[in-house]
Amino acid sequence: MISESPSACFLDAYFSPDREAVKSSTGISSATMLDLTLEELPITAAHAAGVTGLPPIHRDPFDRLLIAQSITEPLTLLTNDALLERYQVGARVV
């Protein structure tokens, strides 16, 4: 199983104005994510370049990076952020 950049997820949570709310809404801590048997997807130049072509639906740079990764690879991004579904590619709200 491939995990879309836990690094970007951790950064997103770190820069969230309410870090504890992010942690409690997912129920998953950084340590728990690292314990899962996932293959980490590094952030590449192609992913970063993909961000520049995205429409301005979402302002969060880390969420935009995750969408760019899901389009570039291609992979499905599972999220609880319904706004990301508006990109109409690569994201599924769960």
C-alpha positions in Angstrom: 0.0 0.0 0.0 1.3 3.5 -0.9 0.7 6.4 1.4 0.6 9.8 -0.2 3.4 11.6 1.5 3.1 11.3 5.3 5.6 14.1 5.3 3.1 16.5 3.7 0.3 15.2 6.0 2.5 15.9 9.0 3.4 19.4 7.7 -0.3 20.1 7.1 -1.2 19.0 10.7 1.8 21.0 12.1 0.8 24.2 10.4 -2.9 23.8 11.2 -4.1 26.6 13.5 -5.6 23.9 15.7 -3.2 20.9 15.7 -5.1 19.0 18.4 -8.4 19.3 16.4 -6.6 17.7 13.4 -5.2 14.9 15.6 -8.6 14.2 17.3 -10.6 14.4 14.0 -8.4 11.8 12.4 -7.8 9.7 15.5 -4.3 9.0 14.1 -1.1 10.3 15.6 2.2 10.7 13.8 3.6 7.7 15.6 0.6 5.6 14.6 1.0 6.6 10.9 4.7 5.6 11.1 3.8 2.2 12.5 1.6 1.3 9.6 3.0 -0.8 6.8 2.8 1.9 4.2 5.3 2.9 1.5 6.0 6.6 1.7 5.6 8.6 -1.4 8.3 11.3 -1.5 7.6 14.8 -2.7 9.2 15.2 -6.1 9.7 18.1 -8.5 6.9 16.7 -10.7 4.5 16.9 -7.7 5.6 20.5 -7.0 5.2 21.5 -10.6 1.7 19.9 -10.6 0.6 22.3 -8.0 1.1 25.2 -10.4 -1.5 23.8 -12.8 -4.3 23.4 -10.3 -7.3 25.7 -10.2 -7.5 27.9 -7.1 -10.2 25.8 -5.4 -8.3 25.2 -2.2 -5.8 27.7 -0.6 -4.0 25.2 1.6 -0.6 24.6 0.0 -0.2 21.1 1.6 -3.7 19.9 0.5 -2.9 21.2 -3.0 0.4 19.3 -2.9 -1.5 16.1 -2.0 -3.9 16.6 -4.9 -1.0 17.2 -7.3 0.6 13.9 -6.0 -2.6 12.0 -6.6 -2.9 13.3 -10.1 0.8 12.8 -11.0 1.1 9.2 -9.7 -2.0 8.5 -10.2 -3.4 7.6 -6.8 -6.6 8.1 -5.0 -6.4 10.5 -2.1 -8.7 9.6 0.8 -9.7 12.7 2.7 -12.4 14.1 5.0 -12.1 17.5 3.3 -15.1 17.7 0.8 -13.5 20.7 -0.8 -10.8 18.5 -2.3 -13.4 16.5 -4.2 -14.1 19.7 -6.3 -10.9 19.0 -8.2 -12.8 16.1 -9.8 -9.7 13.9 -10.0 -7.7 12.0 -7.5 -9.7 12.7 -4.2 -12.4 10.7 -2.5 -14.1 11.9 0.6 -14.5 9.2 3.3 
